[in-house]
Amino acid sequence: MSERINRIKEVLVIKGMSQKELAVKLDRNPNTITSICNNKSQPHLKDLKKIAEILDVDIRELLVPTKEKE
């Protein structure tokens, strides 16, 4: 099983947007978005930035934290 790196799928649910809608807005194949949402592949930084803009969130909200907050 692949390591969970992004939380794009969770943010899509919170924002009420489907993976298909994101694929259209990002101009990517829906299968690519599914793969990203399932953490089987990761988006390029440019795409991650655009996803954050589309979802109106800080780019850091799309990533799984690597450190616990103190």
Predicted model as a PDB file, atoms N, CA, C, CB and O in Angstrom, pLDDT in the B-factor column:
MODEL        1                                                                  
ATOM      1  N   MET A   1       0.842  -1.193   0.000  1.00 44.00           N  
ATOM      2  CA  MET A   1       0.000   0.000   0.000  1.00 44.00           C  
ATOM      3  C   MET A   1       0.883   1.251   0.000  1.00 44.00           C  
ATOM      4  CB  MET A   1      -0.955   0.001   1.227  1.00 44.00           C  
ATOM      5  O   MET A   1       1.903   1.299   0.688  1.00 44.00           O  
ATOM      6  N   SER A   2       0.492   2.237  -0.757  1.00 55.00           N  
ATOM      7  CA  SER A   2       1.310   3.441  -0.841  1.00 55.00           C  
ATOM      8  C   SER A   2       1.126   4.336   0.382  1.00 55.00           C  
ATOM      9  CB  SER A   2       0.972   4.215  -2.105  1.00 55.00           C  
ATOM     10  O   SER A   2       0.082   4.344   1.034  1.00 55.00           O  
ATOM     11  N   GLU A   3       2.165   5.070   0.656  1.00 80.00           N  
ATOM     12  CA  GLU A   3       2.149   5.993   1.783  1.00 80.00           C  
ATOM     13  C   GLU A   3       1.215   7.163   1.487  1.00 80.00           C  
ATOM     14  CB  GLU A   3       3.571   6.502   2.092  1.00 80.00           C  
ATOM     15  O   GLU A   3       1.192   7.687   0.374  1.00 80.00           O  
ATOM     16  N   ARG A   4       0.456   7.559   2.485  1.00 87.00           N  
ATOM     17  CA  ARG A   4      -0.466   8.686   2.330  1.00 87.00           C  
ATOM     18  C   ARG A   4       0.324   9.982   2.439  1.00 87.00           C  
ATOM     19  CB  ARG A   4      -1.604   8.638   3.398  1.00 87.00           C  
ATOM     20  O   ARG A   4       0.879  10.301   3.491  1.00 87.00           O  
ATOM     21  N   ILE A   5       0.367  10.729   1.330  1.00 92.00           N  
ATOM     22  CA  ILE A   5       1.141  11.964   1.288  1.00 92.00           C  
ATOM     23  C   ILE A   5       0.234  13.177   1.156  1.00 92.00           C  
ATOM     24  CB  ILE A   5       2.138  11.928   0.136  1.00 92.00           C  
ATOM     25  O   ILE A   5       0.469  14.212   1.779  1.00 92.00           O  
ATOM     26  N   ASN A   6      -0.807  13.041   0.337  1.00 94.00           N  
ATOM     27  CA  ASN A   6      -1.704  14.185   0.172  1.00 94.00           C  
ATOM     28  C   ASN A   6      -3.085  13.878   0.724  1.00 94.00           C  
ATOM     29  CB  ASN A   6      -1.806  14.580  -1.302  1.00 94.00           C  
ATOM     30  O   ASN A   6      -3.451  12.718   0.911  1.00 94.00           O  
ATOM     31  N   ARG A   7      -3.844  14.931   0.981  1.00 96.00           N  
ATOM     32  CA  ARG A   7      -5.208  14.783   1.483  1.00 96.00           C  
ATOM     33  C   ARG A   7      -6.199  15.501   0.568  1.00 96.00           C  
ATOM     34  CB  ARG A   7      -5.315  15.328   2.919  1.00 96.00           C  
ATOM     35  O   ARG A   7      -7.202  16.052   1.020  1.00 96.00           O  
ATOM     36  N   ILE A   8      -5.891  15.478  -0.725  1.00 97.00           N  
ATOM     37  CA  ILE A   8      -6.738  16.141  -1.712  1.00 97.00           C  
ATOM     38  C   ILE A   8      -8.147  15.563  -1.705  1.00 97.00           C  
ATOM     39  CB  ILE A   8      -6.128  16.016  -3.106  1.00 97.00           C  
ATOM     40  O   ILE A   8      -9.124  16.305  -1.807  1.00 97.00           O  
ATOM     41  N   LYS A   9      -8.258  14.247  -1.585  1.00 97.00           N  
ATOM     42  CA  LYS A   9      -9.573  13.602  -1.576  1.00 97.00           C  
ATOM     43  C   LYS A   9     -10.426  14.145  -0.425  1.00 97.00           C  
ATOM     44  CB  LYS A   9      -9.422  12.064  -1.457  1.00 97.00           C  
ATOM     45  O   LYS A   9     -11.608  14.434  -0.612  1.00 97.00           O  
ATOM     46  N   GLU A  10      -9.835  14.282   0.754  1.00 96.00           N  
ATOM     47  CA  GLU A  10     -10.554  14.804   1.919  1.00 96.00           C  
ATOM     48  C   GLU A  10     -11.009  16.244   1.693  1.00 96.00           C  
ATOM     49  CB  GLU A  10      -9.671  14.725   3.168  1.00 96.00           C  
ATOM     50  O   GLU A  10     -12.138  16.610   2.022  1.00 96.00           O  
ATOM     51  N   VAL A  11     -10.121  17.051   1.131  1.00 97.00           N  
ATOM     52  CA  VAL A  11     -10.443  18.460   0.908  1.00 97.00           C  
ATOM     53  C   VAL A  11     -11.541  18.588  -0.151  1.00 97.00           C  
ATOM     54  CB  VAL A  11      -9.179  19.249   0.476  1.00 97.00           C  
ATOM     55  O   VAL A  11     -12.392  19.471  -0.050  1.00 97.00           O  
ATOM     56  N   LEU A  12     -11.530  17.725  -1.153  1.00 97.00           N  
ATOM     57  CA  LEU A  12     -12.602  17.735  -2.155  1.00 97.00           C  
ATOM     58  C   LEU A  12     -13.959  17.498  -1.489  1.00 97.00           C  
ATOM     59  CB  LEU A  12     -12.342  16.661  -3.241  1.00 97.00           C  
ATOM     60  O   LEU A  12     -14.937  18.178  -1.799  1.00 97.00           O  
ATOM     61  N   VAL A  13     -14.008  16.536  -0.578  1.00 97.00           N  
ATOM     62  CA  VAL A  13     -15.259  16.238   0.132  1.00 97.00           C  
ATOM     63  C   VAL A  13     -15.692  17.446   0.949  1.00 97.00           C  
ATOM     64  CB  VAL A  13     -15.093  14.998   1.050  1.00 97.00           C  
ATOM     65  O   VAL A  13     -16.862  17.830   0.924  1.00 97.00           O  
ATOM     66  N   ILE A  14     -14.757  18.044   1.672  1.00 96.00           N  
ATOM     67  CA  ILE A  14     -15.056  19.218   2.496  1.00 96.00           C  
ATOM     68  C   ILE A  14     -15.601  20.355   1.635  1.00 96.00           C  
ATOM     69  CB  ILE A  14     -13.796  19.681   3.255  1.00 96.00           C  
ATOM     70  O   ILE A  14     -16.541  21.047   2.026  1.00 96.00           O  
ATOM     71  N   LYS A  15     -15.005  20.538   0.466  1.00 96.00           N  
ATOM     72  CA  LYS A  15     -15.402  21.627  -0.430  1.00 96.00           C  
ATOM     73  C   LYS A  15     -16.594  21.270  -1.318  1.00 96.00           C  
ATOM     74  CB  LYS A  15     -14.233  22.022  -1.297  1.00 96.00           C  
ATOM     75  O   LYS A  15     -17.103  22.121  -2.048  1.00 96.00           O  
ATOM     76  N   GLY A  16     -17.038  20.011  -1.257  1.00 97.00           N  
ATOM     77  CA  GLY A  16     -18.206  19.593  -2.046  1.00 97.00           C  
ATOM     78  C   GLY A  16     -17.931  19.530  -3.542  1.00 97.00           C  
ATOM     79  O   GLY A  16     -18.821  19.789  -4.352  1.00 97.00           O  
ATOM     80  N   MET A  17     -16.712  19.189  -3.905  1.00 98.00           N  
ATOM     81  CA  MET A  17     -16.353  19.093  -5.321  1.00 98.00           C  
ATOM     82  C   MET A  17     -15.984  17.653  -5.654  1.00 98.00           C  
ATOM     83  CB  MET A  17     -15.178  20.052  -5.665  1.00 98.00           C  
ATOM     84  O   MET A  17     -15.345  16.967  -4.856  1.00 98.00           O  
ATOM     85  N   SER A  18     -16.387  17.203  -6.828  1.00 98.00           N  
ATOM     86  CA  SER A  18     -16.056  15.840  -7.239  1.00 98.00           C  
ATOM     87  C   SER A  18     -14.678  15.801  -7.892  1.00 98.00           C  
ATOM     88  CB  SER A  18     -17.123  15.291  -8.206  1.00 98.00           C  
ATOM     89  O   SER A  18     -14.141  16.825  -8.315  1.00 98.00           O  
ATOM     90  N   GLN A  19     -14.128  14.608  -7.962  1.00 98.00           N  
ATOM     91  CA  GLN A  19     -12.843  14.423  -8.631  1.00 98.00           C  
ATOM     92  C   GLN A  19     -12.977  14.772 -10.110  1.00 98.00           C  
ATOM     93  CB  GLN A  19     -12.336  12.970  -8.459  1.00 98.00           C  
ATOM     94  O   GLN A  19     -12.050  15.313 -10.711  1.00 98.00           O  
ATOM     95  N   LYS A  20     -14.116  14.465 -10.684  1.00 98.00           N  
ATOM     96  CA  LYS A  20     -14.358  14.758 -12.095  1.00 98.00           C  
ATOM     97  C   LYS A  20     -14.357  16.274 -12.342  1.00 98.00           C  
ATOM     98  CB  LYS A  20     -15.701  14.139 -12.550  1.00 98.00           C  
ATOM     99  O   LYS A  20     -13.784  16.745 -13.325  1.00 98.00           O  
ATOM    100  N   GLU A  21     -15.000  17.033 -11.447  1.00 98.00           N  
ATOM    101  CA  GLU A  21     -15.006  18.499 -11.563  1.00 98.00           C  
ATOM    102  C   GLU A  21     -13.586  19.054 -11.471  1.00 98.00           C  
ATOM    103  CB  GLU A  21     -15.893  19.126 -10.464  1.00 98.00           C  
ATOM    104  O   GLU A  21     -13.208  19.950 -12.226  1.00 98.00           O  
ATOM    105  N   LEU A  22     -12.804  18.508 -10.533  1.00 98.00           N  
ATOM    106  CA  LEU A  22     -11.423  18.957 -10.378  1.00 98.00           C  
ATOM    107  C   LEU A  22     -10.631  18.650 -11.648  1.00 98.00           C  
ATOM    108  CB  LEU A  22     -10.761  18.284  -9.149  1.00 98.00           C  
ATOM    109  O   LEU A  22      -9.834  19.471 -12.102  1.00 98.00           O  
ATOM    110  N   ALA A  23     -10.851  17.476 -12.212  1.00 98.00           N  
ATOM    111  CA  ALA A  23     -10.152  17.094 -13.443  1.00 98.00           C  
ATOM    112  C   ALA A  23     -10.436  18.090 -14.562  1.00 98.00           C  
ATOM    113  CB  ALA A  23     -10.565  15.678 -13.879  1.00 98.00           C  
ATOM    114  O   ALA A  23      -9.528  18.479 -15.296  1.00 98.00           O  
ATOM    115  N   VAL A  24     -11.695  18.502 -14.692  1.00 98.00           N  
ATOM    116  CA  VAL A  24     -12.073  19.460 -15.734  1.00 98.00           C  
ATOM    117  C   VAL A  24     -11.397  20.803 -15.483  1.00 98.00           C  
ATOM    118  CB  VAL A  24     -13.609  19.634 -15.790  1.00 98.00           C  
ATOM    119  O   VAL A  24     -10.826  21.393 -16.400  1.00 98.00           O  
ATOM    120  N   LYS A  25     -11.461  21.291 -14.240  1.00 97.00           N  
ATOM    121  CA  LYS A  25     -10.882  22.604 -13.918  1.00 97.00           C  
ATOM    122  C   LYS A  25      -9.358  22.597 -14.030  1.00 97.00           C  
ATOM    123  CB  LYS A  25     -11.292  23.029 -12.505  1.00 97.00           C  
ATOM    124  O   LYS A  25      -8.747  23.623 -14.331  1.00 97.00           O  
ATOM    125  N   LEU A  26      -8.753  21.442 -13.789  1.00 97.00           N  
ATOM    126  CA  LEU A  26      -7.300  21.327 -13.847  1.00 97.00           C  
ATOM    127  C   LEU A  26      -6.832  20.926 -15.247  1.00 97.00           C  
ATOM    128  CB  LEU A  26      -6.808  20.307 -12.815  1.00 97.00           C  
ATOM    129  O   LEU A  26      -5.635  20.920 -15.537  1.00 97.00           O  
ATOM    130  N   ASP A  27      -7.787  20.595 -16.102  1.00 97.00           N  
ATOM    131  CA  ASP A  27      -7.491  20.136 -17.465  1.00 97.00           C  
ATOM    132  C   ASP A  27      -6.617  18.882 -17.450  1.00 97.00           C  
ATOM    133  CB  ASP A  27      -6.796  21.250 -18.265  1.00 97.00           C  
ATOM    134  O   ASP A  27      -5.604  18.795 -18.143  1.00 97.00           O  
ATOM    135  N   ARG A  28      -7.044  17.921 -16.639  1.00 97.00           N  
ATOM    136  CA  ARG A  28      -6.349  16.637 -16.522  1.00 97.00           C  
ATOM    137  C   ARG A  28      -7.345  15.502 -16.727  1.00 97.00           C  
ATOM    138  CB  ARG A  28      -5.647  16.506 -15.140  1.00 97.00           C  
ATOM    139  O   ARG A  28      -8.552  15.689 -16.575  1.00 97.00           O  
ATOM    140  N   ASN A  29      -6.840  14.350 -17.066  1.00 97.00           N  
ATOM    141  CA  ASN A  29      -7.656  13.155 -17.225  1.00 97.00           C  
ATOM    142  C   ASN A  29      -8.232  12.766 -15.856  1.00 97.00           C  
ATOM    143  CB  ASN A  29      -6.819  11.983 -17.841  1.00 97.00           C  
ATOM    144  O   ASN A  29      -7.507  12.782 -14.862  1.00 97.00           O  
ATOM    145  N   PRO A  30      -9.518  12.418 -15.792  1.00 97.00           N  
ATOM    146  CA  PRO A  30     -10.103  12.007 -14.503  1.00 97.00           C  
ATOM    147  C   PRO A  30      -9.357  10.851 -13.845  1.00 97.00           C  
ATOM    148  CB  PRO A  30     -11.550  11.615 -14.700  1.00 97.00           C  
ATOM    149  O   PRO A  30      -9.300  10.772 -12.618  1.00 97.00           O  
ATOM    150  N   ASN A  31      -8.787   9.957 -14.646  1.00 98.00           N  
ATOM    151  CA  ASN A  31      -8.016   8.836 -14.066  1.00 98.00           C  
ATOM    152  C   ASN A  31      -6.764   9.334 -13.347  1.00 98.00           C  
ATOM    153  CB  ASN A  31      -7.616   7.830 -15.166  1.00 98.00           C  
ATOM    154  O   ASN A  31      -6.343   8.750 -12.349  1.00 98.00           O  
ATOM    155  N   THR A  32      -6.178  10.403 -13.852  1.00 97.00           N  
ATOM    156  CA  THR A  32      -5.009  11.002 -13.202  1.00 97.00           C  
ATOM    157  C   THR A  32      -5.398  11.546 -11.833  1.00 97.00           C  
ATOM    158  CB  THR A  32      -4.405  12.128 -14.080  1.00 97.00           C  
ATOM    159  O   THR A  32      -4.680  11.351 -10.853  1.00 97.00           O  
ATOM    160  N   ILE A  33      -6.540  12.230 -11.770  1.00 97.00           N  
ATOM    161  CA  ILE A  33      -7.013  12.797 -10.502  1.00 97.00           C  
ATOM    162  C   ILE A  33      -7.347  11.681  -9.510  1.00 97.00           C  
ATOM    163  CB  ILE A  33      -8.253  13.696 -10.736  1.00 97.00           C  
ATOM    164  O   ILE A  33      -7.047  11.795  -8.321  1.00 97.00           O  
ATOM    165  N   THR A  34      -7.962  10.612  -9.992  1.00 97.00           N  
ATOM    166  CA  THR A  34      -8.275   9.476  -9.123  1.00 97.00           C  
ATOM    167  C   THR A  34      -6.994   8.902  -8.533  1.00 97.00           C  
ATOM    168  CB  THR A  34      -9.045   8.385  -9.901  1.00 97.00           C  
ATOM    169  O   THR A  34      -6.934   8.606  -7.340  1.00 97.00           O  
ATOM    170  N   SER A  35      -5.981   8.748  -9.359  1.00 97.00           N  
ATOM    171  CA  SER A  35      -4.703   8.219  -8.906  1.00 97.00           C  
ATOM    172  C   SER A  35      -4.073   9.127  -7.850  1.00 97.00           C  
ATOM    173  CB  SER A  35      -3.751   8.049 -10.089  1.00 97.00           C  
ATOM    174  O   SER A  35      -3.510   8.649  -6.866  1.00 97.00           O  
ATOM    175  N   ILE A  36      -4.174  10.430  -8.061  1.00 96.00           N  
ATOM    176  CA  ILE A  36      -3.639  11.399  -7.089  1.00 96.00           C  
ATOM    177  C   ILE A  36      -4.433  11.327  -5.785  1.00 96.00           C  
ATOM    178  CB  ILE A  36      -3.682  12.844  -7.668  1.00 96.00           C  
ATOM    179  O   ILE A  36      -3.853  11.310  -4.699  1.00 96.00           O  
ATOM    180  N   CYS A  37      -5.761  11.284  -5.898  1.00 96.00           N  
ATOM    181  CA  CYS A  37      -6.608  11.250  -4.694  1.00 96.00           C  
ATOM    182  C   CYS A  37      -6.402   9.971  -3.886  1.00 96.00           C  
ATOM    183  CB  CYS A  37      -8.081  11.379  -5.083  1.00 96.00           C  
ATOM    184  O   CYS A  37      -6.588   9.967  -2.669  1.00 96.00           O  
ATOM    185  N   ASN A  38      -6.021   8.896  -4.555  1.00 95.00           N  
ATOM    186  CA  ASN A  38      -5.768   7.633  -3.867  1.00 95.00           C  
ATOM    187  C   ASN A  38      -4.308   7.460  -3.461  1.00 95.00           C  
ATOM    188  CB  ASN A  38      -6.184   6.484  -4.744  1.00 95.00           C  
ATOM    189  O   ASN A  38      -3.901   6.386  -3.016  1.00 95.00           O  
ATOM    190  N   ASN A  39      -3.523   8.532  -3.618  1.00 93.00           N  
ATOM    191  CA  ASN A  39      -2.112   8.538  -3.260  1.00 93.00           C  
ATOM    192  C   ASN A  39      -1.294   7.487  -3.993  1.00 93.00           C  
ATOM    193  CB  ASN A  39      -1.969   8.335  -1.793  1.00 93.00           C  
ATOM    194  O   ASN A  39      -0.275   7.022  -3.483  1.00 93.00           O  
ATOM    195  N   LYS A  40      -1.739   7.110  -5.196  1.00 95.00           N  
ATOM    196  CA  LYS A  40      -0.957   6.178  -6.017  1.00 95.00           C  
ATOM    197  C   LYS A  40       0.067   6.948  -6.831  1.00 95.00           C  
ATOM    198  CB  LYS A  40      -1.876   5.351  -6.948  1.00 95.00           C  
ATOM    199  O   LYS A  40       1.073   6.386  -7.262  1.00 95.00           O  
ATOM    200  N   SER A  41      -0.188   8.235  -7.044  1.00 94.00           N  
ATOM    201  CA  SER A  41       0.775   9.140  -7.669  1.00 94.00           C  
ATOM    202  C   SER A  41       0.599  10.488  -6.995  1.00 94.00           C  
ATOM    203  CB  SER A  41       0.571   9.239  -9.238  1.00 94.00           C  
ATOM    204  O   SER A  41      -0.378  10.718  -6.282  1.00 94.00           O  
ATOM    205  N   GLN A  42       1.553  11.375  -7.228  1.00 95.00           N  
ATOM    206  CA  GLN A  42       1.497  12.694  -6.605  1.00 95.00           C  
ATOM    207  C   GLN A  42       1.547  13.765  -7.688  1.00 95.00           C  
ATOM    208  CB  GLN A  42       2.660  12.882  -5.593  1.00 95.00           C  
ATOM    209  O   GLN A  42       2.221  13.596  -8.704  1.00 95.00           O  
ATOM    210  N   PRO A  43       0.834  14.865  -7.469  1.00 95.00           N  
ATOM    211  CA  PRO A  43       0.837  15.933  -8.472  1.00 95.00           C  
ATOM    212  C   PRO A  43       2.160  16.693  -8.473  1.00 95.00           C  
ATOM    213  CB  PRO A  43      -0.321  16.902  -8.217  1.00 95.00           C  
ATOM    214  O   PRO A  43       2.857  16.760  -7.460  1.00 95.00           O  
ATOM    215  N   HIS A  44       2.488  17.259  -9.619  1.00 95.00           N  
ATOM    216  CA  HIS A  44       3.634  18.158  -9.699  1.00 95.00           C  
ATOM    217  C   HIS A  44       3.307  19.387  -8.851  1.00 95.00           C  
ATOM    218  CB  HIS A  44       3.960  18.555 -11.195  1.00 95.00           C  
ATOM    219  O   HIS A  44       2.136  19.687  -8.616  1.00 95.00           O  
ATOM    220  N   LEU A  45       4.326  20.086  -8.400  1.00 96.00           N  
ATOM    221  CA  LEU A  45       4.106  21.262  -7.547  1.00 96.00           C  
ATOM    222  C   LEU A  45       3.227  22.312  -8.220  1.00 96.00           C  
ATOM    223  CB  LEU A  45       5.441  21.885  -7.166  1.00 96.00           C  
ATOM    224  O   LEU A  45       2.391  22.935  -7.565  1.00 96.00           O  
ATOM    225  N   LYS A  46       3.413  22.513  -9.535  1.00 97.00           N  
ATOM    226  CA  LYS A  46       2.576  23.482 -10.255  1.00 97.00           C  
ATOM    227  C   LYS A  46       1.107  23.082 -10.175  1.00 97.00           C  
ATOM    228  CB  LYS A  46       3.017  23.594 -11.733  1.00 97.00           C  
ATOM    229  O   LYS A  46       0.234  23.924  -9.965  1.00 97.00           O  
ATOM    230  N   ASP A  47       0.844  21.784 -10.344  1.00 97.00           N  
ATOM    231  CA  ASP A  47      -0.537  21.299 -10.265  1.00 97.00           C  
ATOM    232  C   ASP A  47      -1.071  21.395  -8.843  1.00 97.00           C  
ATOM    233  CB  ASP A  47      -0.628  19.852 -10.761  1.00 97.00           C  
ATOM    234  O   ASP A  47      -2.237  21.730  -8.639  1.00 97.00           O  
ATOM    235  N   LEU A  48      -0.233  21.105  -7.869  1.00 97.00           N  
ATOM    236  CA  LEU A  48      -0.652  21.196  -6.468  1.00 97.00           C  
ATOM    237  C   LEU A  48      -1.058  22.627  -6.135  1.00 97.00           C  
ATOM    238  CB  LEU A  48       0.480  20.725  -5.524  1.00 97.00           C  
ATOM    239  O   LEU A  48      -2.052  22.862  -5.448  1.00 97.00           O  
ATOM    240  N   LYS A  49      -0.269  23.582  -6.635  1.00 98.00           N  
ATOM    241  CA  LYS A  49      -0.588  24.998  -6.411  1.00 98.00           C  
ATOM    242  C   LYS A  49      -1.921  25.351  -7.069  1.00 98.00           C  
ATOM    243  CB  LYS A  49       0.541  25.908  -6.964  1.00 98.00           C  
ATOM    244  O   LYS A  49      -2.739  26.058  -6.480  1.00 98.00           O  
ATOM    245  N   LYS A  50      -2.139  24.862  -8.279  1.00 98.00           N  
ATOM    246  CA  LYS A  50      -3.389  25.161  -8.980  1.00 98.00           C  
ATOM    247  C   LYS A  50      -4.579  24.498  -8.277  1.00 98.00           C  
ATOM    248  CB  LYS A  50      -3.308  24.691 -10.447  1.00 98.00           C  
ATOM    249  O   LYS A  50      -5.656  25.088  -8.192  1.00 98.00           O  
ATOM    250  N   ILE A  51      -4.386  23.285  -7.779  1.00 98.00           N  
ATOM    251  CA  ILE A  51      -5.451  22.600  -7.029  1.00 98.00           C  
ATOM    252  C   ILE A  51      -5.819  23.425  -5.799  1.00 98.00           C  
ATOM    253  CB  ILE A  51      -5.005  21.161  -6.609  1.00 98.00           C  
ATOM    254  O   ILE A  51      -7.000  23.592  -5.492  1.00 98.00           O  
ATOM    255  N   ALA A  52      -4.813  23.940  -5.097  1.00 98.00           N  
ATOM    256  CA  ALA A  52      -5.065  24.779  -3.917  1.00 98.00           C  
ATOM    257  C   ALA A  52      -5.864  26.018  -4.308  1.00 98.00           C  
ATOM    258  CB  ALA A  52      -3.733  25.194  -3.244  1.00 98.00           C  
ATOM    259  O   ALA A  52      -6.777  26.422  -3.588  1.00 98.00           O  
ATOM    260  N   GLU A  53      -5.524  26.621  -5.446  1.00 98.00           N  
ATOM    261  CA  GLU A  53      -6.262  27.797  -5.917  1.00 98.00           C  
ATOM    262  C   GLU A  53      -7.702  27.433  -6.266  1.00 98.00           C  
ATOM    263  CB  GLU A  53      -5.563  28.416  -7.140  1.00 98.00           C  
ATOM    264  O   GLU A  53      -8.630  28.156  -5.902  1.00 98.00           O  
ATOM    265  N   ILE A  54      -7.890  26.331  -6.960  1.00 98.00           N  
ATOM    266  CA  ILE A  54      -9.232  25.888  -7.358  1.00 98.00           C  
ATOM    267  C   ILE A  54     -10.092  25.629  -6.122  1.00 98.00           C  
ATOM    268  CB  ILE A  54      -9.149  24.609  -8.232  1.00 98.00           C  
ATOM    269  O   ILE A  54     -11.264  26.003  -6.079  1.00 98.00           O  
ATOM    270  N   LEU A  55      -9.492  24.983  -5.116  1.00 98.00           N  
ATOM    271  CA  LEU A  55     -10.235  24.638  -3.898  1.00 98.00           C  
ATOM    272  C   LEU A  55     -10.251  25.764  -2.868  1.00 98.00           C  
ATOM    273  CB  LEU A  55      -9.643  23.397  -3.273  1.00 98.00           C  
ATOM    274  O   LEU A  55     -10.886  25.648  -1.821  1.00 98.00           O  
ATOM    275  N   ASP A  56      -9.549  26.849  -3.172  1.00 98.00           N  
ATOM    276  CA  ASP A  56      -9.480  28.007  -2.291  1.00 98.00           C  
ATOM    277  C   ASP A  56      -8.994  27.632  -0.889  1.00 98.00           C  
ATOM    278  CB  ASP A  56     -10.842  28.674  -2.204  1.00 98.00           C  
ATOM    279  O   ASP A  56      -9.621  27.958   0.119  1.00 98.00           O  
ATOM    280  N   VAL A  57      -7.851  26.933  -0.861  1.00 98.00           N  
ATOM    281  CA  VAL A  57      -7.228  26.555   0.403  1.00 98.00           C  
ATOM    282  C   VAL A  57      -5.735  26.853   0.319  1.00 98.00           C  
ATOM    283  CB  VAL A  57      -7.480  25.049   0.729  1.00 98.00           C  
ATOM    284  O   VAL A  57      -5.182  27.012  -0.769  1.00 98.00           O  
ATOM    285  N   ASP A  58      -5.097  26.926   1.474  1.00 97.00           N  
ATOM    286  CA  ASP A  58      -3.649  27.044   1.528  1.00 97.00           C  
ATOM    287  C   ASP A  58      -3.067  25.719   1.023  1.00 97.00           C  
ATOM    288  CB  ASP A  58      -3.149  27.383   2.991  1.00 97.00           C  
ATOM    289  O   ASP A  58      -3.578  24.651   1.361  1.00 97.00           O  
ATOM    290  N   ILE A  59      -2.027  25.781   0.235  1.00 97.00           N  
ATOM    291  CA  ILE A  59      -1.429  24.576  -0.343  1.00 97.00           C  
ATOM    292  C   ILE A  59      -1.055  23.551   0.730  1.00 97.00           C  
ATOM    293  CB  ILE A  59      -0.193  24.946  -1.157  1.00 97.00           C  
ATOM    294  O   ILE A  59      -1.088  22.347   0.477  1.00 97.00           O  
ATOM    295  N   ARG A  60      -0.701  24.027   1.927  1.00 94.00           N  
ATOM    296  CA  ARG A  60      -0.320  23.108   3.011  1.00 94.00           C  
ATOM    297  C   ARG A  60      -1.487  22.240   3.474  1.00 94.00           C  
ATOM    298  CB  ARG A  60       0.228  23.897   4.195  1.00 94.00           C  
ATOM    299  O   ARG A  60      -1.278  21.160   4.026  1.00 94.00           O  
ATOM    300  N   GLU A  61      -2.713  22.707   3.251  1.00 95.00           N  
ATOM    301  CA  GLU A  61      -3.881  21.916   3.647  1.00 95.00           C  
ATOM    302  C   GLU A  61      -4.058  20.679   2.783  1.00 95.00           C  
ATOM    303  CB  GLU A  61      -5.132  22.766   3.578  1.00 95.00           C  
ATOM    304  O   GLU A  61      -4.798  19.764   3.146  1.00 95.00           O  
ATOM    305  N   LEU A  62      -3.382  20.648   1.641  1.00 96.00           N  
ATOM    306  CA  LEU A  62      -3.498  19.507   0.730  1.00 96.00           C  
ATOM    307  C   LEU A  62      -2.501  18.403   1.045  1.00 96.00           C  
ATOM    308  CB  LEU A  62      -3.307  19.963  -0.696  1.00 96.00           C  
ATOM    309  O   LEU A  62      -2.553  17.326   0.452  1.00 96.00           O  
ATOM    310  N   LEU A  63      -1.594  18.668   1.975  1.00 94.00           N  
ATOM    311  CA  LEU A  63      -0.549  17.704   2.316  1.00 94.00           C  
ATOM    312  C   LEU A  63      -0.745  17.150   3.717  1.00 94.00           C  
ATOM    313  CB  LEU A  63       0.828  18.349   2.201  1.00 94.00           C  
ATOM    314  O   LEU A  63      -1.283  17.821   4.598  1.00 94.00           O  
ATOM    315  N   VAL A  64      -0.302  15.918   3.906  1.00 90.00           N  
ATOM    316  CA  VAL A  64      -0.337  15.302   5.226  1.00 90.00           C  
ATOM    317  C   VAL A  64       0.832  15.889   6.019  1.00 90.00           C  
ATOM    318  CB  VAL A  64      -0.254  13.720   5.139  1.00 90.00           C  
ATOM    319  O   VAL A  64       1.967  15.853   5.544  1.00 90.00           O  
ATOM    320  N   PRO A  65       0.578  16.435   7.233  1.00 86.00           N  
ATOM    321  CA  PRO A  65       1.668  17.019   8.032  1.00 86.00           C  
ATOM    322  C   PRO A  65       2.767  16.003   8.311  1.00 86.00           C  
ATOM    323  CB  PRO A  65       1.125  17.565   9.353  1.00 86.00           C  
ATOM    324  O   PRO A  65       2.498  14.819   8.512  1.00 86.00           O  
ATOM    325  N   THR A  66       3.995  16.475   8.320  1.00 82.00           N  
ATOM    326  CA  THR A  66       5.131  15.596   8.612  1.00 82.00           C  
ATOM    327  C   THR A  66       5.596  15.709  10.064  1.00 82.00           C  
ATOM    328  CB  THR A  66       6.288  15.919   7.680  1.00 82.00           C  
ATOM    329  O   THR A  66       6.363  14.881  10.555  1.00 82.00           O  
ATOM    330  N   LYS A  67       5.109  16.762  10.740  1.00 81.00           N  
ATOM    331  CA  LYS A  67       5.468  16.968  12.147  1.00 81.00           C  
ATOM    332  C   LYS A  67       4.220  17.276  12.938  1.00 81.00           C  
ATOM    333  CB  LYS A  67       6.504  18.107  12.305  1.00 81.00           C  
ATOM    334  O   LYS A  67       3.291  17.921  12.452  1.00 81.00           O  
ATOM    335  N   GLU A  68       4.220  16.804  14.155  1.00 76.00           N  
ATOM    336  CA  GLU A  68       3.128  17.149  15.065  1.00 76.00           C  
ATOM    337  C   GLU A  68       3.299  18.581  15.519  1.00 76.00           C  
ATOM    338  CB  GLU A  68       3.083  16.192  16.282  1.00 76.00           C  
ATOM    339  O   GLU A  68       4.421  19.047  15.714  1.00 76.00           O  
ATOM    340  N   LYS A  69       2.184  19.284  15.690  1.00 71.00           N  
ATOM    341  CA  LYS A  69       2.262  20.656  16.218  1.00 71.00           C  
ATOM    342  C   LYS A  69       2.631  20.584  17.687  1.00 71.00           C  
ATOM    343  CB  LYS A  69       0.910  21.428  16.022  1.00 71.00           C  
ATOM    344  O   LYS A  69       2.175  19.709  18.423  1.00 71.00           O  
ATOM    345  N   GLU A  70       3.464  21.523  18.091  1.00 66.00           N  
ATOM    346  CA  GLU A  70       3.897  21.526  19.502  1.00 66.00           C  
ATOM    347  C   GLU A  70       3.041  22.451  20.315  1.00 66.00           C  
ATOM    348  CB  GLU A  70       5.366  21.936  19.628  1.00 66.00           C  
ATOM    349  O   GLU A  70       3.251  22.588  21.520  1.00 66.00           O  
TER     350      GLU A  70                                                      
ENDMDL                                                                          
END                                                                             
